[in-house]
């Protein structure tokens, strides 16, 4: 399968989506921030000096989704119809004594191309915001497992990531 972002000489190009039909598009991405149990307790009780961590991360995710064409060189500007950010605190420490905050972004648009990059960028920005707001109390935080879990709309239809151990 040829890569659509390369021209016949192998150079990067922005794909022309002008002739594509506009359809309802949705993408859902997820990720996790790993932090110490005490850091999660501080997030829960509003004990982080910079403010309400998850409220700020929610706004950061929405803002990032709207800025994707400015961040990712070959992405098209899209009129997003909705961005939902959800967080799930997972307080049970793992084998490395880390808890986590799950992040989910659902992005919707009606347009000629998908919103997968917007959903994944929203998750990344939310994770970075949580790190930024909590780094004074937990420099060992990390984040990852950022992935597209579902997308719908367009010529290729619906995609759902196969289950990965209950995720």
PyMOL commands that set and color helices and strands:
alter all, ss='L'
color gray80, all
select helices_A, chain A and resi 37-45+53-66+68-71+116-134
alter helices_A, ss='H'
color red, helices_A
select strands_A, chain A and resi 23-36+80-90+98-111+142-152+159-160
alter strands_A, ss='S'
color yellow, strands_A
deselect
rebuild
show_as cartoon
